[in-house]
């Protein structure tokens, strides 16, 4: 089983930096003015980029690469906490030589039904384990 690790570091206020094992960072922000996406916006961005990656790959394999392509993701959130998304609409918009609406729809459906791991996580119950540890301060020698 493949494991991934992200470390989220508090910067200040409601601003955080998330870093992966390759040391690539993204700012996650709840402060004003925002310097990054909010956590729930980042979830939509993760879904959109995951399926976009699949669709581009599928269309390339079909030898009908997309010349122009974007994914628009809209989410509706519940009024009460935890204010999860109750509905998400993913709109695939693309064109290119030989690209048909049918082929683009098929690629998008394949992504959401088979390949996109973010879609699979949104549609599944995930075992979540919460662990709390004290931050041990380093002592000067």
ABEGO torsion letter per residue (X at the ends): XBBBBBBBBBABEABBBBBBAAGBBBBBBABOBBABBBAAAAAAAAAAAAAAAAAAAAAAAAGBBBABBBBBBBBBBBABOAGBBABBBBBBBBBEBGBBAAAAAAAAAAAAAAABAAAAAAABBBBBBBBBBBBBBBBBX
